[in-house]
């Protein structure tokens, strides 16, 4: 297949350019794409291209020239968004990885190619670039060619997901900010001569996201029984539905969020994983590190020669070994207020250790599956999230009984004594303010269940809440990490909107750093 690939796609300063690569580079690059061929000529080539995209989603060191130990794809971006919130606490800076995300001290590094803005911009536009080359082949596809629809459906989903993530990092949240600047849109294959596009607004970007995810769901539903539809590392039909539900939740499109998440549940393809404090084993449900588990929808199955070693999720989480980024240097603990929201019989209490002498409430949810070989799968979507999204959507639609049922079904597998019969949708101004509503109960369980997996700041932003960190919750007594004199209590703040990398302005004649850059400070 090597001769099919003429180019590897490289995203340089937002202008998606082609750079000639050797055959050896094409074999090893995690981001190869199809160019100069058609879907009819080679579905196999398209699958190889998809494999390259997916591999880059868990490979460290390709998206930025520095800080590679905190840049290992989707799981790194979830941790970045978690440390930006109120529940995922770093007890110390360690070697500095993720500390600057947690202290909101990365925005002024937009001229560097070694920090978060460049890493995110480069990675997501890389995936968009490769997806665009695949999507360009969607011309007069045979309605019965389900293998091709399977490839194209994934390409649409990857593009939707990438723009969705870019929108969450580089603009304020959707609702109420629809006319504000977002990111440039590229939907066609690009070359070295392609001119950079200006920033589209938030509504325009979400219009594209929604068009793409609808197409992805359509194609992947039609192709879900093909021989190819088996690998959890790929975006399959239920995963596309899960992404559609996430997108709809952010837009407050409750009907779509309910329909998509409930469709996944109705497939009966996945089962809620039980958690047992007395049975610590790889597949016990206690450790979130196994793609083959019955509750996992989307994950990266890591094999030995692809393990990130120290530049990996588990190197930052591991508590059982001397890991410079993990327990010894930068322990990860849960907000004690959140931990104490769990009932006494909740089995998830085993995910954290409130009695650890060095770091009370130390995490016990994430470990290597094999420490000697640095193995551990990256889990990106679980069925439990579908129950939580369905519950919230039904709650917001005024269907309290359905919302309670979804919530109770999930939580009672963790705590048999749990029963929620609350009603209402009110949330506090701060995440620590309590209202006693049904929606608050759902969000509480979302915070507990998805701790360390999803990215807490995404929820805080879409819910338009503020937050305040305190030493009582377990945060270290450090002004930077406590965000002293920072507006974390203001949901309209630009504090969590990243700056656009300078490389974009240097290479894009349709963007001006003086007028198109996001605020470097916390306010506009």
N, C-alpha and C positions, 0 to 999 in steps of 0.2 A: 504493500500500500504506500510505500514511502514516496514513489514518484507522483502520486496524486497531489501531494502537498507542495505548493510553490512557495508559500509564505507562512510565517507565523505572525499573528496579529499582535502589535504592540501599541498600547495606548500612551501617546506622548502628549502631554499638556492638553488633554481633552480632545485633540485632533486624532482620530483613530487611523493610524498609519500602518502600511505594510513594510516589513523589513525582511529581506531575503535571509534565509537560514540554511545551514547545512543539514544534510540528512541526519547526522548525529544529534544536532540540536533538536530537530523535529522529534526524534525518538525520545529525548529526555525532557523536553519542555513540557510543563504542565498545562500550557495554554495554546496548543496548536489549534488551527482552524482550517476549515475547507476553503480553498480559493481556486478559481480556475476550473471548477468541475460543476456538475449538476447532480441533483438528488438521483436522477435516473441513472447516471453513470456509476454511482457508487454509494449505496446506503451504508456499506461497511466503512467507507471513509468518513461519513458523517458521524457514525457511532464512535470512531476513533477520536474525532474532534470533540464530541461530547465527553468522552472519557478524560480528555485533556482538561476541559473546563472543570469537571468535577474534581479531578485530582488537585487542581489549583485551589479548590475550596478548603483544603486542609493542609496545604504545603506551605512551609515557612520560607521566608527569605526571597521570594520572587517579586513581591509587590512593592518593596522599598529597599533602599540600599543600606538602611540602618535600623536599629531596634528590632531586628528580625525575631527576637525571642518573644515579642508581644504582637507579632504580625503573622499568625498562622491560620488565616482564613476566617470562616464563619464563626467558629467557636471563640476565636480571639475577639471578634467584633461583638459577640454576645457578652463576653466578660467585660469589654470596654464599656458597654452600655449598662452593665450591672454595677460596676464600681462607680459610675456616675450618679447612682441613685442613693437610696436610704437604707437598704437591707443587706447589701453585700459589703462587708467591712474588711478593709485591709488594716491589720494591726500595726504594720510598719512598712516603710518604703522598700525594704530589701535592696535589690539591685536597681530599683527605679521602674521596673516594668509595670505598667498600668497605674503607677502612682500618680503620674501627671494627668492621666485621664480622670482619676478620682478627685484630684485637686483642681480640675478645670484650668490646667496650666499648659495647654498645648496650642492655643489659638494663635499666639504670636510667633509660632514656628512655621508659618505658612510658606516661608521662602526656602525651607529645607525639604529635601526629598527623603528624609529619615524619620518623619513624625506622622501622626495619625491622619492629618488631612490628606497628605499625599498618598499614604497607604490605602485609604478608603477610596479616594478618587480614582487612583490607578487601577485598583482591583476590580471595582464594579464596572468601570468603563471598559476594562479588558474583557470582562464577561459579556457585556453588551456588544462589543465589537465582534466577538466570535459568534454570538447568537445571531447578529444581523446577517452574517454570511450564510448561516443555515436557513434563516427565515426567507432570505432572498430566493431560495429554491422552492418556495411554496407557490408554485405557479402551475395551475392545471393538474394538481395532484389527483390521481385516480381515487375516487371515493372509497374504493375497496382496498387500497394499498395501506394497510394499517401499520406496517412496519415503518413506512415513511412518516405517517401521521404521528407515530410514537416519537420519532426523532424531532419533528417539527414542533409538536406539543411541548416538549422539554425546552426547546429553544425559546418559544414564546414565554414559558414560565420563568426561565432564567432571566430574560430581559425584564419581565414584570417585576421579579424579585429584586433585581439590581437597581432599577429606578426607584422602587419602593424604599430601599435602604438608603440610597442617595438622598431622597427627599426627606427622610427622617433625620439625617445628619446635617444637611446643608440648607435647611429651611425650617421655619417654625411649623408646628403641626398643622394638619390639613384644615380642620374646622375653624373658621374665622379668619384664615390667612390665605384663602384661595387665590387672591389676586397678587400675592407677594412673589418676589423672584424665587425661583427654585434652581434647577440645573438645566444645562443644554440637552436637547433631545436629538438623538441620532437613531434613525430607523432603517437606514440603507447601508449597504457595504461601503466602506470608506477606503481611500487610498492616500498616498503621500500628498496628493494634490487637493484633497478635500479641505474646504474652508471650515474653520471652526464656527459653531453655531452660537447665537446669543442665549442667555438664560431664558428658558420658558417659565411661565408662572406655575404656581403650585397646582392650580386646577388643570392646566394643560398637561402637566406631567402625570397627574393621577388619571386623566382621561386616557392617556397612553397605557398606563399601568393596567387599567381596567379592561381596555380593549385586548391587551395581550393575555391577561389571565383568563378572560372568557374564551379566547381562542385555544389557550392551553388546555383548559378543562374540556372543551369540546373534542379536541383531537385525542387527548389522553383517555377520555371515556370510551371513545370508539376503538381505541387500540389496547385497552387494558387487559385483554385476554391473549395478546400475542406472546410468542415464545420469548420475546425480549423483556417482557414486563415482569421481572423477578427481582432485580437488584435494588436493595433499599438505598443505595447511594445515588440512584437516579430519582428524578422528580416524576413520580407516577401519578395516576389519576387522583387517588386520595390525597397525595401531597399537594397537588395543584389546588384541590378544594381547600385544603388547610391554609395555603397561601392566600387564596381568595377570601377566606374568612378573616385572616389577619388584616388584610388590606381594608376590608369592609368595616371591621371593628374600628380601625383608625379613622375612617371617614364617617363614622357613626351611621353607617348604612346597616341598620340592625336586621332588616329582613334578609339581606344577602348573607350577612354573617351567620344568621340562624340557619338558613337553607344550606349553606356550604358545610358548616361544621356538623349539622345533623345528618347530612348525606354521608359523611365519612363514618359516623357512628352506625348508621343504618347498614353499611356494607358488611358489618360483623367480621371484618378482616383482622381487627386488632382487639386485644383484651386489656383492660386495666390491670397493671402489674401490682400484685400485692407487695406490701412492705412488711418484713418480719424482723423485729429487733433481735431475734434469737437465731437467725439463719444468715450469717454473712458469707455469701458466696458470690461468684461472678454473676450468675443469673438469678440471684435471690430477689432482685428488685431494690435492694439497698444501695447498690452501686450503679450509677448511671454511666455505664461504659461498654454496653454490649449491644451491637446493632441487631443481633438475631433475636433479641427479646421480643415477646409477643405484643408489647405495647408500642414498639418503636416503628414509626412511619418513614422517617427520613434520617439517614445517618451515613457516616463515612466509616467503612470497615477498614481499619488500618492493619496492614501487614508489615512484617518485620523490616523490609527494606524501604518502607515508606514512613516509618515512625519518625516523629519530629524530635525525639529524644528530649533534650533540655528545652528546645523551642516548641513546646507543646502544651496543651491544656493541662495535662496531668502533672507536668513538671511544676506548674504554678499552684496546683491544688494538693499534691501528695503530702500526706502527714506521716508516712511510715518510713521515710528515708531522708537522708541529708540532701535536700534539693535547695539550691541557692535561691530559687524563685518561690519556693513553697513554704512549708511550715517553719523551717529554721530561720528564714529571713523575713518572710512576709506572710504570716498566717492569715487565712481567710475565715472569717467568722460571720455568723448571722446576727442581725440586729436582735438584741435580747427581747425587745418589746414584741417583735414578730414571733420569736420562738415561744413566748409565753401566751400567744394567742391559740396555740395548739392545746387540745384537751389532754388530760392526763393519760388517756388510753390511746392517743394518736401514735401509731407505729413510726411515723416520720420523725419523731423525736430522736431516733437513732441516727438520723442524718447529721446531727450536730452533738457535740459533747459540752454541756454547760459547765462541767467540772474539770475541764482541762486546766492544769496548773499554770501553764505558760500563756494560754490564750483561751479563756472561757468562751464557750459556744463555738468552738473550733469545728469546721466543717468535716463531715465524715461521709459525704455523699459521693464524692468523686475520688477515685483511686485508679492507678494503673491496673489493668487486668493481669499484666505480667511486668513486674518492675525490672526484671533482669534484661528484658528486651524492649522496654519502654512502650509496651503495647497498651492500647485502650482505645476503643472506638469513640468517635465523636457523634453525639446524639443531637440532632437538629429539630426533630419534631416527634412528639409522642401523642398517643390517643387521649391521654389525660387532658391535654390542652384543648382538644375538641369539646370535651364536656364543659370546660370552663368557659369557652367562647359561646357555646350554645346557651349556657345558663345566663351569661351576661346579656346576650342578644335578646333572649326571651324576656328577661327582666325589663329591658328597656322598651320592649314592645308591649309591656303591661301584662304579660302572661306569667304571673307569679308562680302558679302551680307547676307549669312546665320548667321554669327556672329552678325552683326548689327541687324538683325531681332530678334534674341533671346534676345539680350540686350535691345532693344527698347520695346519689348513686356513686359518685366519685369518692367523696370524703368518707363515706361509711366503709369503704374498703381499707381505709387507713385508721379510722376511729369508729368502731361499732356503736359508740355512744353518741355520735354526732347526729344532730337533727336540726335542720334550719327551716323555720316556718315564718321567717321575717318577710316583710314587704317593703316596697319603696325603693327609690333610686338615688337619694341624696348622698353626697359625699362631702367630707370636710374640706375646708380651704387648704389645710395642710394634710399630708398623709397620716399624721399622728392625731388629727382631730377625729373624734368618733361620732357617728350619727345613728348607728344601730340599724341601718337599712339593709335590705336584701342585697343590693348591689355592692355595698361595702363588704358584706360577708363573702360574696363571690370573689371580689378583688383580694380580700385577705387570703383566701385559699389559693388564689392564683400566685400571690407573692410567696407563699410557702412551697407550693408544689413545683413551681418553675424557678426557684432560687438557683442562680448560677447557670441557667440554661437559655433564657429568652432575651434578657436585656431590660432590666427594670425601668430605665429612663424612658423607654418607648411608651410604657403605660402611664408613667407620671405625666408625660407631655400630653398624650391624647386625652387623659382625664382632666387636664388643666388644674392640677394640684401643685402646690409648693411643698417643700420638705425642709426640715431642720435637723441637723445631726447633733448628737450630744454624747458626752462621755458616758452618761448613764446607759445609753443604748449599746455601748461597747466601743465607740470610736476612740482612737488614741487622742491624748490631750495635745493636739497639734493644730495651730491656727489654720494652716493650709488645708488639712483634711477636714476640719470642722467647718470650713467655708465661712469663717468669721468675716463679717462685713461684706459678704457676697449675697446677691439676691436669689438664693435658692428657694425662698418662700414665694417668689413671684413667677407664676406660670407663663407670663408674657415676656419674661426675660430672654435676651439673646445669649445668655450664659452658655446654653447647651447647643447653640447653632455654630457649627465649625466654620472656620475660615476656608476659603477656596485656595488651593495651592497656587503659589506664584507662577509655577510652570504653565498653568492654564492661561494666564494672562500673557505670558511671554510667547505662547504659540497660537493664540486665538485672536485674530484681528477683530472679531466681533464681541470681544469682552474687554472692558477697561477696568484695570485694578482700582482706579480712583472712584468709579461709580458703581461697579458691579461686585466689589468685595463685600462680604458679610462683616458686621461689626467685629473688631478685634476685642473690644471690651464686652461688658455684660449688658450694655444698653445700646440702642441705636443712636 
